Structures are given as C-alpha cells and as structure tokens.
Amino acid sequence: MQPLSYYYVNVLEAMEKPCDVPAAERQEGFDLLYQQGGRVEIDLMQQAEEALAEGTPFHWHEAIDAEQQAKLRRALEDQDPAKIHKLLHRNGYASILYHHALTHFPAVPGAA
C-alpha cells in the first residue's frame, strides 16, 4: 500500500469533482477516505468480490465491463486503494466509495 501522503496528494486532491455527489457529502467522503488511508477502497472491493462469488453481485460492480472488473481485481490483489479509487471514479462510481465510507467507517475522533 502506498504511503498516505502519496494517496492523498495524487488521488484525492487531483480528482475532478464528481458531479453525482453533493459538495458537503463529497468533502465528508474525502475526509473519511483520507482518515482511513485506503481501507475503505480495499474493504469495498473485498465485499464486491465476495458478493460476486456468492452469485449476488453488487449492481455497480456488475455494470462495469469485464476489462474494468479485471483491473479492479488486480488492484485489490495488489492492495492498491489509489488504483481502485481511480477506476471507480473513471467509471462513474465515486459516490459508491463515499457512501461506503459514510455507512461502514466511523470518523476518526480528533482528525481533521
């Protein structure tokens, strides 16, 4: 996994603003993703792969084409949250990450 500073500077701050996420939620999502240091992306992809193996794939994962799914799988195998984030963002599913962060990862007390 890349150091947190690399992850934050090169992924979160370099991204275009996702239009499907309201500004307040986007900032809160960025903050949570930063605080968790890549754990949100890894956890989300592990859950997506488990659901796929059980025959109940997540709707967004199923909607991504096979090439992108393979890239996501490689990123998960490499434990590369930045690549997962970039792929989800490029495929229009950045809001899935923010939602997953907000619902499954509590804010770190005292973190900014």
The 8 nearest C-alpha neighbors of each residue, nearest first, counted from 0:
[[1, 79, 78, 2, 80, 77, 37, 3],
 [0, 2, 3, 6, 5, 79, 81, 4],
 [3, 1, 5, 4, 6, 0, 36, 7],
 [2, 4, 6, 5, 36, 7, 1, 33],
 [3, 5, 7, 6, 2, 8, 1, 9],
 [6, 4, 8, 3, 2, 7, 9, 1],
 [5, 7, 3, 4, 10, 9, 8, 81],
 [6, 8, 11, 4, 5, 10, 9, 3],
 [9, 7, 12, 5, 6, 10, 4, 11],
 [10, 8, 6, 13, 7, 5, 11, 12],
 [9, 11, 13, 6, 7, 12, 8, 14],
 [10, 12, 7, 13, 14, 8, 9, 29],
 [11, 13, 8, 14, 10, 7, 9, 15],
 [14, 12, 10, 11, 9, 15, 8, 7],
 [15, 13, 12, 11, 10, 16, 17, 9],
 [14, 16, 17, 13, 12, 18, 11, 88],
 [15, 17, 18, 14, 25, 20, 22, 19],
 [16, 18, 19, 20, 15, 93, 88, 94],
 [17, 19, 20, 16, 21, 22, 15, 94],
 [18, 20, 17, 94, 21, 93, 91, 92],
 [19, 21, 18, 25, 94, 17, 22, 24],
 [22, 20, 24, 23, 25, 19, 18, 17],
 [21, 23, 25, 24, 26, 20, 27, 16],
 [24, 22, 26, 25, 21, 27, 20, 28],
 [23, 25, 27, 21, 26, 22, 28, 20],
 [24, 26, 28, 22, 23, 27, 20, 21],
 [27, 25, 29, 28, 23, 24, 30, 22],
 [26, 28, 24, 30, 25, 29, 31, 23],
 [27, 29, 97, 25, 31, 26, 30, 24],
 [30, 28, 26, 32, 27, 31, 33, 25],
 [29, 31, 27, 33, 28, 32, 34, 26],
 [32, 30, 34, 28, 33, 29, 35, 106],
 [31, 33, 29, 35, 30, 34, 28, 36],
 [32, 34, 30, 36, 31, 35, 29, 7],
 [35, 33, 31, 36, 32, 30, 107, 110],
 [34, 36, 32, 33, 38, 37, 31, 39],
 [37, 35, 33, 34, 3, 38, 32, 6],
 [36, 38, 80, 39, 40, 35, 41, 32],
 [37, 39, 41, 35, 40, 36, 42, 80],
 [40, 38, 42, 37, 41, 100, 43, 32],
 [41, 39, 43, 80, 42, 38, 37, 44],
 [40, 42, 38, 44, 43, 39, 80, 45],
 [43, 41, 45, 39, 40, 44, 38, 46],
 [44, 42, 40, 46, 45, 41, 39, 47],
 [43, 45, 47, 41, 46, 42, 48, 40],
 [44, 46, 42, 48, 47, 43, 41, 49],
 [45, 47, 49, 43, 44, 48, 50, 42],
 [48, 46, 44, 50, 45, 49, 51, 43],
 [47, 49, 51, 45, 50, 46, 44, 52],
 [50, 48, 46, 52, 51, 47, 45, 53],
 [49, 51, 56, 53, 55, 47, 48, 52],
 [50, 52, 56, 48, 54, 53, 49, 55],
 [51, 53, 49, 54, 50, 48, 55, 56],
 [54, 52, 50, 51, 55, 49, 56, 48],
 [55, 53, 51, 52, 56, 50, 49, 57],
 [54, 56, 50, 51, 53, 57, 52, 49],
 [57, 55, 51, 50, 54, 61, 58, 47],
 [56, 58, 60, 59, 61, 47, 55, 50],
 [59, 57, 61, 60, 62, 56, 55, 63],
 [60, 58, 62, 61, 57, 63, 92, 95],
 [61, 59, 57, 62, 63, 58, 56, 47],
 [60, 62, 58, 59, 63, 56, 57, 64],
 [63, 61, 59, 60, 58, 64, 57, 65],
 [64, 62, 60, 61, 67, 68, 59, 65],
 [63, 65, 67, 66, 68, 62, 61, 60],
 [66, 64, 68, 67, 69, 63, 70, 61],
 [65, 67, 69, 68, 64, 70, 63, 71],
 [66, 68, 70, 69, 64, 65, 71, 63],
 [69, 67, 65, 71, 70, 66, 72, 64],
 [70, 68, 72, 66, 67, 71, 65, 73],
 [69, 71, 67, 73, 72, 68, 74, 66],
 [72, 70, 68, 74, 69, 73, 83, 67],
 [71, 73, 69, 75, 70, 74, 68, 76],
 [74, 72, 76, 70, 75, 71, 77, 69],
 [73, 75, 77, 71, 79, 72, 76, 78],
 [76, 74, 78, 72, 77, 73, 79, 71],
 [75, 77, 73, 78, 74, 72, 79, 71],
 [76, 78, 74, 75, 79, 73, 0, 72],
 [79, 77, 75, 76, 0, 74, 80, 41],
 [78, 80, 74, 77, 81, 82, 0, 75],
 [81, 79, 83, 37, 40, 82, 41, 84],
 [80, 82, 84, 83, 79, 6, 10, 85],
 [81, 83, 85, 84, 80, 79, 74, 86],
 [84, 82, 80, 86, 81, 85, 71, 74],
 [83, 85, 81, 87, 82, 86, 80, 88],
 [84, 86, 82, 88, 83, 87, 89, 81],
 [87, 85, 89, 83, 88, 84, 82, 90],
 [88, 86, 92, 90, 84, 89, 85, 93],
 [87, 89, 93, 85, 91, 86, 90, 92],
 [90, 88, 86, 91, 87, 85, 92, 93],
 [89, 91, 87, 88, 92, 86, 63, 93],
 [92, 90, 88, 89, 93, 87, 94, 17],
 [91, 93, 87, 94, 88, 95, 90, 59],
 [94, 92, 88, 95, 96, 87, 91, 97],
 [93, 95, 97, 96, 92, 20, 98, 19],
 [96, 94, 98, 93, 92, 97, 99, 87],
 [97, 95, 99, 94, 93, 98, 100, 40],
 [96, 98, 28, 94, 100, 99, 95, 101],
 [97, 99, 101, 95, 100, 96, 94, 102],
 [100, 98, 96, 102, 97, 101, 103, 95],
 [101, 99, 97, 104, 98, 103, 102, 39],
 [100, 102, 98, 99, 103, 104, 97, 28],
 [101, 103, 99, 100, 98, 104, 105, 97],
 [104, 102, 100, 99, 101, 105, 39, 98],
 [105, 103, 100, 101, 102, 106, 39, 99],
 [106, 104, 107, 103, 101, 102, 100, 31],
 [105, 107, 31, 108, 104, 34, 110, 101],
 [106, 108, 110, 109, 105, 34, 31, 35],
 [109, 107, 110, 106, 111, 105, 34, 31],
 [108, 110, 107, 111, 106, 34, 105, 30],
 [111, 109, 108, 107, 34, 106, 30, 31],
 [110, 109, 30, 34, 107, 108, 31, 33]]
